[in-house]
Amino acid sequence: MKIKMRKIREECNRIGWGVKRLATESGVSRQTIYNLWETPEKFNPDTINKIAKALDVDPKDLIT
């Protein structure tokens, strides 16, 4: 399993957020988000849940 970073980017673009805003709204550090971009197969389920909640999407939509 890995994260659909494209989906996260699309959702951020849709609502006008950058990485900094996503980090603030989700409570996930910017560094963690950058790490997900580099290695989308390495993720913590809690992190995905926080990002999904901030983006108002189902966490299942963010993983493959």
PDBQT receptor file of N, H, CA, C and O in Angstrom, charges set to zero:
ATOM      1  N   MET A   1       0.843  -1.188   0.000  1.00  0.00    +0.000 N 
ATOM      2  CA  MET A   1       0.000   0.000   0.000  1.00  0.00    +0.000 C 
ATOM      3  C   MET A   1       0.882   1.243   0.000  1.00  0.00    +0.000 C 
ATOM      4  O   MET A   1       1.975   1.257   0.566  1.00  0.00    +0.000 OA
ATOM      5  N   LYS A   2       0.380   2.274  -0.644  1.00  0.00    +0.000 N 
ATOM      6  H   LYS A   2      -0.508   2.263  -1.104  1.00  0.00    +0.000 HD
ATOM      7  CA  LYS A   2       1.070   3.554  -0.595  1.00  0.00    +0.000 C 
ATOM      8  C   LYS A   2       0.075   4.699  -0.739  1.00  0.00    +0.000 C 
ATOM      9  O   LYS A   2      -1.081   4.511  -1.117  1.00  0.00    +0.000 OA
ATOM     10  N   ILE A   3       0.560   5.867  -0.431  1.00  0.00    +0.000 N 
ATOM     11  H   ILE A   3       1.499   6.020  -0.125  1.00  0.00    +0.000 HD
ATOM     12  CA  ILE A   3      -0.280   7.056  -0.437  1.00  0.00    +0.000 C 
ATOM     13  C   ILE A   3      -0.436   7.592  -1.858  1.00  0.00    +0.000 C 
ATOM     14  O   ILE A   3       0.510   7.588  -2.645  1.00  0.00    +0.000 OA
ATOM     15  N   LYS A   4      -1.639   8.050  -2.168  1.00  0.00    +0.000 N 
ATOM     16  H   LYS A   4      -2.408   8.054  -1.528  1.00  0.00    +0.000 HD
ATOM     17  CA  LYS A   4      -1.907   8.706  -3.455  1.00  0.00    +0.000 C 
ATOM     18  C   LYS A   4      -1.576  10.196  -3.301  1.00  0.00    +0.000 C 
ATOM     19  O   LYS A   4      -2.457  11.022  -3.064  1.00  0.00    +0.000 OA
ATOM     20  N   MET A   5      -0.305  10.511  -3.439  1.00  0.00    +0.000 N 
ATOM     21  H   MET A   5       0.411   9.840  -3.631  1.00  0.00    +0.000 HD
ATOM     22  CA  MET A   5       0.110  11.898  -3.255  1.00  0.00    +0.000 C 
ATOM     23  C   MET A   5      -0.534  12.816  -4.292  1.00  0.00    +0.000 C 
ATOM     24  O   MET A   5      -0.792  13.987  -4.016  1.00  0.00    +0.000 OA
ATOM     25  N   ARG A   6      -0.788  12.285  -5.471  1.00  0.00    +0.000 N 
ATOM     26  H   ARG A   6      -0.578  11.334  -5.695  1.00  0.00    +0.000 HD
ATOM     27  CA  ARG A   6      -1.456  13.097  -6.497  1.00  0.00    +0.000 C 
ATOM     28  C   ARG A   6      -2.839  13.548  -6.012  1.00  0.00    +0.000 C 
ATOM     29  O   ARG A   6      -3.244  14.689  -6.234  1.00  0.00    +0.000 OA
ATOM     30  N   LYS A   7      -3.547  12.645  -5.354  1.00  0.00    +0.000 N 
ATOM     31  H   LYS A   7      -3.218  11.718  -5.173  1.00  0.00    +0.000 HD
ATOM     32  CA  LYS A   7      -4.878  12.964  -4.821  1.00  0.00    +0.000 C 
ATOM     33  C   LYS A   7      -4.774  14.051  -3.747  1.00  0.00    +0.000 C 
ATOM     34  O   LYS A   7      -5.591  14.971  -3.706  1.00  0.00    +0.000 OA
ATOM     35  N   ILE A   8      -3.773  13.940  -2.887  1.00  0.00    +0.000 N 
ATOM     36  H   ILE A   8      -3.110  13.192  -2.920  1.00  0.00    +0.000 HD
ATOM     37  CA  ILE A   8      -3.580  14.952  -1.847  1.00  0.00    +0.000 C 
ATOM     38  C   ILE A   8      -3.280  16.301  -2.491  1.00  0.00    +0.000 C 
ATOM     39  O   ILE A   8      -3.836  17.321  -2.083  1.00  0.00    +0.000 OA
ATOM     40  N   ARG A   9      -2.403  16.311  -3.496  1.00  0.00    +0.000 N 
ATOM     41  H   ARG A   9      -1.951  15.483  -3.827  1.00  0.00    +0.000 HD
ATOM     42  CA  ARG A   9      -2.091  17.561  -4.200  1.00  0.00    +0.000 C 
ATOM     43  C   ARG A   9      -3.339  18.149  -4.853  1.00  0.00    +0.000 C 
ATOM     44  O   ARG A   9      -3.583  19.353  -4.769  1.00  0.00    +0.000 OA
ATOM     45  N   GLU A  10      -4.125  17.293  -5.501  1.00  0.00    +0.000 N 
ATOM     46  H   GLU A  10      -3.926  16.315  -5.569  1.00  0.00    +0.000 HD
ATOM     47  CA  GLU A  10      -5.349  17.764  -6.157  1.00  0.00    +0.000 C 
ATOM     48  C   GLU A  10      -6.309  18.402  -5.159  1.00  0.00    +0.000 C 
ATOM     49  O   GLU A  10      -6.881  19.460  -5.420  1.00  0.00    +0.000 OA
ATOM     50  N   GLU A  11      -6.476  17.750  -4.017  1.00  0.00    +0.000 N 
ATOM     51  H   GLU A  11      -6.010  16.891  -3.805  1.00  0.00    +0.000 HD
ATOM     52  CA  GLU A  11      -7.378  18.293  -2.996  1.00  0.00    +0.000 C 
ATOM     53  C   GLU A  11      -6.844  19.611  -2.445  1.00  0.00    +0.000 C 
ATOM     54  O   GLU A  11      -7.609  20.551  -2.227  1.00  0.00    +0.000 OA
ATOM     55  N   CYS A  12      -5.544  19.682  -2.223  1.00  0.00    +0.000 N 
ATOM     56  H   CYS A  12      -4.923  18.919  -2.400  1.00  0.00    +0.000 HD
ATOM     57  CA  CYS A  12      -4.952  20.934  -1.739  1.00  0.00    +0.000 C 
ATOM     58  C   CYS A  12      -5.145  22.046  -2.767  1.00  0.00    +0.000 C 
ATOM     59  O   CYS A  12      -5.500  23.169  -2.410  1.00  0.00    +0.000 OA
ATOM     60  N   ASN A  13      -4.915  21.738  -4.031  1.00  0.00    +0.000 N 
ATOM     61  H   ASN A  13      -4.626  20.825  -4.321  1.00  0.00    +0.000 HD
ATOM     62  CA  ASN A  13      -5.101  22.740  -5.085  1.00  0.00    +0.000 C 
ATOM     63  C   ASN A  13      -6.553  23.185  -5.172  1.00  0.00    +0.000 C 
ATOM     64  O   ASN A  13      -6.843  24.363  -5.377  1.00  0.00    +0.000 OA
ATOM     65  N   ARG A  14      -7.459  22.231  -5.014  1.00  0.00    +0.000 N 
ATOM     66  H   ARG A  14      -7.223  21.274  -4.848  1.00  0.00    +0.000 HD
ATOM     67  CA  ARG A  14      -8.887  22.539  -5.106  1.00  0.00    +0.000 C 
ATOM     68  C   ARG A  14      -9.304  23.579  -4.067  1.00  0.00    +0.000 C 
ATOM     69  O   ARG A  14     -10.119  24.458  -4.346  1.00  0.00    +0.000 OA
ATOM     70  N   ILE A  15      -8.734  23.467  -2.866  1.00  0.00    +0.000 N 
ATOM     71  H   ILE A  15      -8.071  22.753  -2.639  1.00  0.00    +0.000 HD
ATOM     72  CA  ILE A  15      -9.124  24.397  -1.803  1.00  0.00    +0.000 C 
ATOM     73  C   ILE A  15      -8.092  25.511  -1.573  1.00  0.00    +0.000 C 
ATOM     74  O   ILE A  15      -8.233  26.323  -0.658  1.00  0.00    +0.000 OA
ATOM     75  N   GLY A  16      -7.060  25.533  -2.413  1.00  0.00    +0.000 N 
ATOM     76  H   GLY A  16      -6.945  24.874  -3.156  1.00  0.00    +0.000 HD
ATOM     77  CA  GLY A  16      -6.090  26.618  -2.347  1.00  0.00    +0.000 C 
ATOM     78  C   GLY A  16      -5.062  26.516  -1.239  1.00  0.00    +0.000 C 
ATOM     79  O   GLY A  16      -4.569  27.533  -0.751  1.00  0.00    +0.000 OA
ATOM     80  N   TRP A  17      -4.738  25.305  -0.841  1.00  0.00    +0.000 N 
ATOM     81  H   TRP A  17      -5.138  24.479  -1.237  1.00  0.00    +0.000 HD
ATOM     82  CA  TRP A  17      -3.756  25.097   0.220  1.00  0.00    +0.000 C 
ATOM     83  C   TRP A  17      -2.414  24.673  -0.350  1.00  0.00    +0.000 C 
ATOM     84  O   TRP A  17      -2.341  23.971  -1.359  1.00  0.00    +0.000 OA
ATOM     85  N   GLY A  18      -1.352  25.113   0.319  1.00  0.00    +0.000 N 
ATOM     86  H   GLY A  18      -1.411  25.683   1.138  1.00  0.00    +0.000 HD
ATOM     87  CA  GLY A  18      -0.010  24.622   0.061  1.00  0.00    +0.000 C 
ATOM     88  C   GLY A  18       0.369  23.653   1.172  1.00  0.00    +0.000 C 
ATOM     89  O   GLY A  18      -0.453  23.307   2.021  1.00  0.00    +0.000 OA
ATOM     90  N   VAL A  19       1.607  23.227   1.153  1.00  0.00    +0.000 N 
ATOM     91  H   VAL A  19       2.275  23.508   0.463  1.00  0.00    +0.000 HD
ATOM     92  CA  VAL A  19       2.077  22.278   2.169  1.00  0.00    +0.000 C 
ATOM     93  C   VAL A  19       1.989  22.888   3.566  1.00  0.00    +0.000 C 
ATOM     94  O   VAL A  19       1.595  22.213   4.517  1.00  0.00    +0.000 OA
ATOM     95  N   LYS A  20       2.352  24.147   3.690  1.00  0.00    +0.000 N 
ATOM     96  H   LYS A  20       2.672  24.696   2.917  1.00  0.00    +0.000 HD
ATOM     97  CA  LYS A  20       2.323  24.795   5.007  1.00  0.00    +0.000 C 
ATOM     98  C   LYS A  20       0.914  24.782   5.593  1.00  0.00    +0.000 C 
ATOM     99  O   LYS A  20       0.733  24.458   6.766  1.00  0.00    +0.000 OA
ATOM    100  N   ARG A  21      -0.078  25.130   4.787  1.00  0.00    +0.000 N 
ATOM    101  H   ARG A  21       0.069  25.394   3.834  1.00  0.00    +0.000 HD
ATOM    102  CA  ARG A  21      -1.463  25.157   5.278  1.00  0.00    +0.000 C 
ATOM    103  C   ARG A  21      -1.952  23.749   5.596  1.00  0.00    +0.000 C 
ATOM    104  O   ARG A  21      -2.630  23.541   6.602  1.00  0.00    +0.000 OA
ATOM    105  N   LEU A  22      -1.612  22.777   4.743  1.00  0.00    +0.000 N 
ATOM    106  H   LEU A  22      -1.061  22.946   3.926  1.00  0.00    +0.000 HD
ATOM    107  CA  LEU A  22      -1.997  21.393   5.013  1.00  0.00    +0.000 C 
ATOM    108  C   LEU A  22      -1.392  20.933   6.335  1.00  0.00    +0.000 C 
ATOM    109  O   LEU A  22      -2.063  20.285   7.137  1.00  0.00    +0.000 OA
ATOM    110  N   ALA A  23      -0.134  21.268   6.558  1.00  0.00    +0.000 N 
ATOM    111  H   ALA A  23       0.411  21.795   5.906  1.00  0.00    +0.000 HD
ATOM    112  CA  ALA A  23       0.524  20.891   7.808  1.00  0.00    +0.000 C 
ATOM    113  C   ALA A  23      -0.187  21.520   9.008  1.00  0.00    +0.000 C 
ATOM    114  O   ALA A  23      -0.441  20.850  10.009  1.00  0.00    +0.000 OA
ATOM    115  N   THR A  24      -0.499  22.783   8.900  1.00  0.00    +0.000 N 
ATOM    116  H   THR A  24      -0.293  23.327   8.087  1.00  0.00    +0.000 HD
ATOM    117  CA  THR A  24      -1.174  23.487   9.994  1.00  0.00    +0.000 C 
ATOM    118  C   THR A  24      -2.546  22.894  10.280  1.00  0.00    +0.000 C 
ATOM    119  O   THR A  24      -2.880  22.610  11.430  1.00  0.00    +0.000 OA
ATOM    120  N   GLU A  25      -3.329  22.709   9.242  1.00  0.00    +0.000 N 
ATOM    121  H   GLU A  25      -3.058  22.940   8.308  1.00  0.00    +0.000 HD
ATOM    122  CA  GLU A  25      -4.704  22.225   9.409  1.00  0.00    +0.000 C 
ATOM    123  C   GLU A  25      -4.770  20.768   9.860  1.00  0.00    +0.000 C 
ATOM    124  O   GLU A  25      -5.697  20.380  10.571  1.00  0.00    +0.000 OA
ATOM    125  N   SER A  26      -3.797  19.966   9.455  1.00  0.00    +0.000 N 
ATOM    126  H   SER A  26      -3.044  20.281   8.878  1.00  0.00    +0.000 HD
ATOM    127  CA  SER A  26      -3.832  18.540   9.789  1.00  0.00    +0.000 C 
ATOM    128  C   SER A  26      -3.091  18.209  11.080  1.00  0.00    +0.000 C 
ATOM    129  O   SER A  26      -3.317  17.156  11.678  1.00  0.00    +0.000 OA
ATOM    130  N   GLY A  27      -2.209  19.104  11.507  1.00  0.00    +0.000 N 
ATOM    131  H   GLY A  27      -2.026  19.959  11.022  1.00  0.00    +0.000 HD
ATOM    132  CA  GLY A  27      -1.395  18.805  12.680  1.00  0.00    +0.000 C 
ATOM    133  C   GLY A  27      -0.236  17.876  12.360  1.00  0.00    +0.000 C 
ATOM    134  O   GLY A  27       0.357  17.277  13.257  1.00  0.00    +0.000 OA
ATOM    135  N   VAL A  28       0.083  17.757  11.079  1.00  0.00    +0.000 N 
ATOM    136  H   VAL A  28      -0.398  18.243  10.349  1.00  0.00    +0.000 HD
ATOM    137  CA  VAL A  28       1.201  16.931  10.610  1.00  0.00    +0.000 C 
ATOM    138  C   VAL A  28       2.313  17.890  10.192  1.00  0.00    +0.000 C 
ATOM    139  O   VAL A  28       2.047  18.887   9.520  1.00  0.00    +0.000 OA
ATOM    140  N   SER A  29       3.545  17.606  10.578  1.00  0.00    +0.000 N 
ATOM    141  H   SER A  29       3.761  16.796  11.124  1.00  0.00    +0.000 HD
ATOM    142  CA  SER A  29       4.634  18.524  10.254  1.00  0.00    +0.000 C 
ATOM    143  C   SER A  29       4.878  18.610   8.749  1.00  0.00    +0.000 C 
ATOM    144  O   SER A  29       4.602  17.675   7.998  1.00  0.00    +0.000 OA
ATOM    145  N   ARG A  30       5.400  19.757   8.336  1.00  0.00    +0.000 N 
ATOM    146  H   ARG A  30       5.624  20.517   8.946  1.00  0.00    +0.000 HD
ATOM    147  CA  ARG A  30       5.747  19.917   6.918  1.00  0.00    +0.000 C 
ATOM    148  C   ARG A  30       6.757  18.862   6.498  1.00  0.00    +0.000 C 
ATOM    149  O   ARG A  30       6.671  18.317   5.397  1.00  0.00    +0.000 OA
ATOM    150  N   GLN A  31       7.710  18.575   7.370  1.00  0.00    +0.000 N 
ATOM    151  H   GLN A  31       7.779  19.018   8.264  1.00  0.00    +0.000 HD
ATOM    152  CA  GLN A  31       8.726  17.577   7.033  1.00  0.00    +0.000 C 
ATOM    153  C   GLN A  31       8.099  16.212   6.787  1.00  0.00    +0.000 C 
ATOM    154  O   GLN A  31       8.508  15.500   5.870  1.00  0.00    +0.000 OA
ATOM    155  N   THR A  32       7.119  15.843   7.589  1.00  0.00    +0.000 N 
ATOM    156  H   THR A  32       6.787  16.422   8.333  1.00  0.00    +0.000 HD
ATOM    157  CA  THR A  32       6.434  14.564   7.381  1.00  0.00    +0.000 C 
ATOM    158  C   THR A  32       5.734  14.548   6.032  1.00  0.00    +0.000 C 
ATOM    159  O   THR A  32       5.776  13.541   5.325  1.00  0.00    +0.000 OA
ATOM    160  N   ILE A  33       5.096  15.642   5.671  1.00  0.00    +0.000 N 
ATOM    161  H   ILE A  33       5.062  16.459   6.245  1.00  0.00    +0.000 HD
ATOM    162  CA  ILE A  33       4.420  15.708   4.371  1.00  0.00    +0.000 C 
ATOM    163  C   ILE A  33       5.439  15.597   3.242  1.00  0.00    +0.000 C 
ATOM    164  O   ILE A  33       5.208  14.876   2.271  1.00  0.00    +0.000 OA
ATOM    165  N   TYR A  34       6.561  16.302   3.357  1.00  0.00    +0.000 N 
ATOM    166  H   TYR A  34       6.749  16.887   4.145  1.00  0.00    +0.000 HD
ATOM    167  CA  TYR A  34       7.608  16.185   2.337  1.00  0.00    +0.000 C 
ATOM    168  C   TYR A  34       8.138  14.757   2.265  1.00  0.00    +0.000 C 
ATOM    169  O   TYR A  34       8.411  14.250   1.177  1.00  0.00    +0.000 OA
ATOM    170  N   ASN A  35       8.283  14.113   3.410  1.00  0.00    +0.000 N 
ATOM    171  H   ASN A  35       8.061  14.525   4.293  1.00  0.00    +0.000 HD
ATOM    172  CA  ASN A  35       8.746  12.719   3.422  1.00  0.00    +0.000 C 
ATOM    173  C   ASN A  35       7.762  11.808   2.701  1.00  0.00    +0.000 C 
ATOM    174  O   ASN A  35       8.174  10.874   2.013  1.00  0.00    +0.000 OA
ATOM    175  N   LEU A  36       6.475  12.066   2.850  1.00  0.00    +0.000 N 
ATOM    176  H   LEU A  36       6.140  12.824   3.409  1.00  0.00    +0.000 HD
ATOM    177  CA  LEU A  36       5.463  11.266   2.155  1.00  0.00    +0.000 C 
ATOM    178  C   LEU A  36       5.591  11.428   0.648  1.00  0.00    +0.000 C 
ATOM    179  O   LEU A  36       5.382  10.473  -0.100  1.00  0.00    +0.000 OA
ATOM    180  N   TRP A  37       5.932  12.630   0.200  1.00  0.00    +0.000 N 
ATOM    181  H   TRP A  37       6.102  13.406   0.808  1.00  0.00    +0.000 HD
ATOM    182  CA  TRP A  37       6.128  12.867  -1.230  1.00  0.00    +0.000 C 
ATOM    183  C   TRP A  37       7.288  12.009  -1.737  1.00  0.00    +0.000 C 
ATOM    184  O   TRP A  37       7.221  11.452  -2.833  1.00  0.00    +0.000 OA
ATOM    185  N   GLU A  38       8.352  11.904  -0.936  1.00  0.00    +0.000 N 
ATOM    186  H   GLU A  38       8.407  12.356  -0.045  1.00  0.00    +0.000 HD
ATOM    187  CA  GLU A  38       9.544  11.153  -1.336  1.00  0.00    +0.000 C 
ATOM    188  C   GLU A  38       9.353   9.643  -1.247  1.00  0.00    +0.000 C 
ATOM    189  O   GLU A  38       9.819   8.905  -2.115  1.00  0.00    +0.000 OA
ATOM    190  N   THR A  39       8.673   9.185  -0.209  1.00  0.00    +0.000 N 
ATOM    191  H   THR A  39       8.294   9.784   0.496  1.00  0.00    +0.000 HD
ATOM    192  CA  THR A  39       8.490   7.741  -0.003  1.00  0.00    +0.000 C 
ATOM    193  C   THR A  39       7.035   7.459   0.361  1.00  0.00    +0.000 C 
ATOM    194  O   THR A  39       6.721   7.211   1.525  1.00  0.00    +0.000 OA
ATOM    195  N   PRO A  40       6.143   7.498  -0.639  1.00  0.00    +0.000 N 
ATOM    196  CA  PRO A  40       4.711   7.334  -0.354  1.00  0.00    +0.000 C 
ATOM    197  C   PRO A  40       4.327   5.954   0.159  1.00  0.00    +0.000 C 
ATOM    198  O   PRO A  40       3.214   5.766   0.648  1.00  0.00    +0.000 OA
ATOM    199  N   GLU A  41       5.230   4.990   0.055  1.00  0.00    +0.000 N 
ATOM    200  H   GLU A  41       6.135   5.143  -0.343  1.00  0.00    +0.000 HD
ATOM    201  CA  GLU A  41       4.915   3.656   0.563  1.00  0.00    +0.000 C 
ATOM    202  C   GLU A  41       5.167   3.542   2.071  1.00  0.00    +0.000 C 
ATOM    203  O   GLU A  41       4.767   2.563   2.700  1.00  0.00    +0.000 OA
ATOM    204  N   LYS A  42       5.826   4.538   2.636  1.00  0.00    +0.000 N 
ATOM    205  H   LYS A  42       6.152   5.334   2.125  1.00  0.00    +0.000 HD
ATOM    206  CA  LYS A  42       6.111   4.532   4.073  1.00  0.00    +0.000 C 
ATOM    207  C   LYS A  42       5.236   5.583   4.745  1.00  0.00    +0.000 C 
ATOM    208  O   LYS A  42       5.514   6.780   4.673  1.00  0.00    +0.000 OA
ATOM    209  N   PHE A  43       4.195   5.127   5.385  1.00  0.00    +0.000 N 
ATOM    210  H   PHE A  43       3.969   4.154   5.443  1.00  0.00    +0.000 HD
ATOM    211  CA  PHE A  43       3.306   6.081   6.039  1.00  0.00    +0.000 C 
ATOM    212  C   PHE A  43       2.721   5.494   7.307  1.00  0.00    +0.000 C 
ATOM    213  O   PHE A  43       2.652   4.278   7.487  1.00  0.00    +0.000 OA
ATOM    214  N   ASN A  44       2.308   6.388   8.171  1.00  0.00    +0.000 N 
ATOM    215  H   ASN A  44       2.364   7.375   8.025  1.00  0.00    +0.000 HD
ATOM    216  CA  ASN A  44       1.655   6.034   9.415  1.00  0.00    +0.000 C 
ATOM    217  C   ASN A  44       0.153   6.240   9.202  1.00  0.00    +0.000 C 
ATOM    218  O   ASN A  44      -0.256   7.314   8.760  1.00  0.00    +0.000 OA
ATOM    219  N   PRO A  45      -0.671   5.247   9.503  1.00  0.00    +0.000 N 
ATOM    220  CA  PRO A  45      -2.120   5.409   9.317  1.00  0.00    +0.000 C 
ATOM    221  C   PRO A  45      -2.696   6.631  10.040  1.00  0.00    +0.000 C 
ATOM    222  O   PRO A  45      -3.628   7.260   9.539  1.00  0.00    +0.000 OA
ATOM    223  N   ASP A  46      -2.156   6.966  11.198  1.00  0.00    +0.000 N 
ATOM    224  H   ASP A  46      -1.398   6.455  11.605  1.00  0.00    +0.000 HD
ATOM    225  CA  ASP A  46      -2.639   8.155  11.918  1.00  0.00    +0.000 C 
ATOM    226  C   ASP A  46      -2.394   9.425  11.102  1.00  0.00    +0.000 C 
ATOM    227  O   ASP A  46      -3.216  10.341  11.096  1.00  0.00    +0.000 OA
ATOM    228  N   THR A  47      -1.262   9.465  10.422  1.00  0.00    +0.000 N 
ATOM    229  H   THR A  47      -0.593   8.721  10.427  1.00  0.00    +0.000 HD
ATOM    230  CA  THR A  47      -0.939  10.616   9.581  1.00  0.00    +0.000 C 
ATOM    231  C   THR A  47      -1.949  10.757   8.452  1.00  0.00    +0.000 C 
ATOM    232  O   THR A  47      -2.431  11.855   8.175  1.00  0.00    +0.000 OA
ATOM    233  N   ILE A  48      -2.265   9.647   7.806  1.00  0.00    +0.000 N 
ATOM    234  H   ILE A  48      -1.874   8.755   8.032  1.00  0.00    +0.000 HD
ATOM    235  CA  ILE A  48      -3.241   9.674   6.715  1.00  0.00    +0.000 C 
ATOM    236  C   ILE A  48      -4.608  10.111   7.233  1.00  0.00    +0.000 C 
ATOM    237  O   ILE A  48      -5.305  10.885   6.577  1.00  0.00    +0.000 OA
ATOM    238  N   ASN A  49      -4.986   9.623   8.393  1.00  0.00    +0.000 N 
ATOM    239  H   ASN A  49      -4.420   8.995   8.927  1.00  0.00    +0.000 HD
ATOM    240  CA  ASN A  49      -6.276  10.023   8.974  1.00  0.00    +0.000 C 
ATOM    241  C   ASN A  49      -6.325  11.527   9.241  1.00  0.00    +0.000 C 
ATOM    242  O   ASN A  49      -7.346  12.168   8.992  1.00  0.00    +0.000 OA
ATOM    243  N   LYS A  50      -5.237  12.086   9.742  1.00  0.00    +0.000 N 
ATOM    244  H   LYS A  50      -4.408  11.565   9.945  1.00  0.00    +0.000 HD
ATOM    245  CA  LYS A  50      -5.187  13.527  10.020  1.00  0.00    +0.000 C 
ATOM    246  C   LYS A  50      -5.275  14.341   8.733  1.00  0.00    +0.000 C 
ATOM    247  O   LYS A  50      -5.994  15.338   8.664  1.00  0.00    +0.000 OA
ATOM    248  N   ILE A  51      -4.537  13.904   7.717  1.00  0.00    +0.000 N 
ATOM    249  H   ILE A  51      -3.953  13.094   7.773  1.00  0.00    +0.000 HD
ATOM    250  CA  ILE A  51      -4.561  14.611   6.434  1.00  0.00    +0.000 C 
ATOM    251  C   ILE A  51      -5.948  14.512   5.807  1.00  0.00    +0.000 C 
ATOM    252  O   ILE A  51      -6.483  15.502   5.308  1.00  0.00    +0.000 OA
ATOM    253  N   ALA A  52      -6.517  13.329   5.837  1.00  0.00    +0.000 N 
ATOM    254  H   ALA A  52      -6.082  12.525   6.243  1.00  0.00    +0.000 HD
ATOM    255  CA  ALA A  52      -7.853  13.130   5.257  1.00  0.00    +0.000 C 
ATOM    256  C   ALA A  52      -8.890  13.998   5.966  1.00  0.00    +0.000 C 
ATOM    257  O   ALA A  52      -9.750  14.598   5.321  1.00  0.00    +0.000 OA
ATOM    258  N   LYS A  53      -8.808  14.060   7.277  1.00  0.00    +0.000 N 
ATOM    259  H   LYS A  53      -8.110  13.572   7.801  1.00  0.00    +0.000 HD
ATOM    260  CA  LYS A  53      -9.762  14.877   8.034  1.00  0.00    +0.000 C 
ATOM    261  C   LYS A  53      -9.616  16.353   7.663  1.00  0.00    +0.000 C 
ATOM    262  O   LYS A  53     -10.613  17.049   7.471  1.00  0.00    +0.000 OA
ATOM    263  N   ALA A  54      -8.381  16.824   7.563  1.00  0.00    +0.000 N 
ATOM    264  H   ALA A  54      -7.571  16.259   7.719  1.00  0.00    +0.000 HD
ATOM    265  CA  ALA A  54      -8.152  18.224   7.201  1.00  0.00    +0.000 C 
ATOM    266  C   ALA A  54      -8.690  18.534   5.808  1.00  0.00    +0.000 C 
ATOM    267  O   ALA A  54      -9.209  19.623   5.564  1.00  0.00    +0.000 OA
ATOM    268  N   LEU A  55      -8.562  17.569   4.892  1.00  0.00    +0.000 N 
ATOM    269  H   LEU A  55      -8.140  16.684   5.090  1.00  0.00    +0.000 HD
ATOM    270  CA  LEU A  55      -9.020  17.766   3.513  1.00  0.00    +0.000 C 
ATOM    271  C   LEU A  55     -10.489  17.401   3.329  1.00  0.00    +0.000 C 
ATOM    272  O   LEU A  55     -11.055  17.596   2.253  1.00  0.00    +0.000 OA
ATOM    273  N   ASP A  56     -11.098  16.875   4.377  1.00  0.00    +0.000 N 
ATOM    274  H   ASP A  56     -10.638  16.716   5.251  1.00  0.00    +0.000 HD
ATOM    275  CA  ASP A  56     -12.502  16.452   4.332  1.00  0.00    +0.000 C 
ATOM    276  C   ASP A  56     -12.741  15.388   3.253  1.00  0.00    +0.000 C 
ATOM    277  O   ASP A  56     -13.668  15.482   2.447  1.00  0.00    +0.000 OA
ATOM    278  N   VAL A  57     -11.863  14.368   3.272  1.00  0.00    +0.000 N 
ATOM    279  H   VAL A  57     -11.111  14.292   3.926  1.00  0.00    +0.000 HD
ATOM    280  CA  VAL A  57     -12.013  13.229   2.364  1.00  0.00    +0.000 C 
ATOM    281  C   VAL A  57     -11.906  11.940   3.174  1.00  0.00    +0.000 C 
ATOM    282  O   VAL A  57     -11.423  11.946   4.307  1.00  0.00    +0.000 OA
ATOM    283  N   ASP A  58     -12.352  10.862   2.596  1.00  0.00    +0.000 N 
ATOM    284  H   ASP A  58     -12.745  10.857   1.676  1.00  0.00    +0.000 HD
ATOM    285  CA  ASP A  58     -12.245   9.554   3.232  1.00  0.00    +0.000 C 
ATOM    286  C   ASP A  58     -10.789   9.096   3.156  1.00  0.00    +0.000 C 
ATOM    287  O   ASP A  58     -10.196   9.149   2.079  1.00  0.00    +0.000 OA
ATOM    288  N   PRO A  59     -10.197   8.649   4.265  1.00  0.00    +0.000 N 
ATOM    289  CA  PRO A  59      -8.812   8.178   4.232  1.00  0.00    +0.000 C 
ATOM    290  C   PRO A  59      -8.575   7.091   3.182  1.00  0.00    +0.000 C 
ATOM    291  O   PRO A  59      -7.484   6.999   2.621  1.00  0.00    +0.000 OA
ATOM    292  N   LYS A  60      -9.579   6.281   2.920  1.00  0.00    +0.000 N 
ATOM    293  H   LYS A  60     -10.466   6.356   3.376  1.00  0.00    +0.000 HD
ATOM    294  CA  LYS A  60      -9.439   5.217   1.916  1.00  0.00    +0.000 C 
ATOM    295  C   LYS A  60      -9.175   5.788   0.527  1.00  0.00    +0.000 C 
ATOM    296  O   LYS A  60      -8.585   5.118  -0.321  1.00  0.00    +0.000 OA
ATOM    297  N   ASP A  61      -9.610   7.024   0.294  1.00  0.00    +0.000 N 
ATOM    298  H   ASP A  61     -10.089   7.568   0.982  1.00  0.00    +0.000 HD
ATOM    299  CA  ASP A  61      -9.383   7.661  -1.006  1.00  0.00    +0.000 C 
ATOM    300  C   ASP A  61      -7.935   8.110  -1.189  1.00  0.00    +0.000 C 
ATOM    301  O   ASP A  61      -7.531   8.479  -2.292  1.00  0.00    +0.000 OA
ATOM    302  N   LEU A  62      -7.159   8.079  -0.110  1.00  0.00    +0.000 N 
ATOM    303  H   LEU A  62      -7.487   7.780   0.786  1.00  0.00    +0.000 HD
ATOM    304  CA  LEU A  62      -5.780   8.561  -0.172  1.00  0.00    +0.000 C 
ATOM    305  C   LEU A  62      -4.740   7.453  -0.243  1.00  0.00    +0.000 C 
ATOM    306  O   LEU A  62      -3.543   7.733  -0.309  1.00  0.00    +0.000 OA
ATOM    307  N   ILE A  63      -5.180   6.199  -0.229  1.00  0.00    +0.000 N 
ATOM    308  H   ILE A  63      -6.152   5.972  -0.175  1.00  0.00    +0.000 HD
ATOM    309  CA  ILE A  63      -4.224   5.091  -0.306  1.00  0.00    +0.000 C 
ATOM    310  C   ILE A  63      -4.612   4.111  -1.407  1.00  0.00    +0.000 C 
ATOM    311  O   ILE A  63      -5.779   3.987  -1.779  1.00  0.00    +0.000 OA
ATOM    312  N   THR A  64      -3.594   3.420  -1.914  1.00  0.00    +0.000 N 
ATOM    313  H   THR A  64      -2.646   3.520  -1.612  1.00  0.00    +0.000 HD
ATOM    314  CA  THR A  64      -3.840   2.402  -2.943  1.00  0.00    +0.000 C 
ATOM    315  C   THR A  64      -3.491   1.038  -2.399  1.00  0.00    +0.000 C 
ATOM    316  O   THR A  64      -3.625   0.039  -3.105  1.00  0.00    +0.000 OA
TER     317      THR A  64
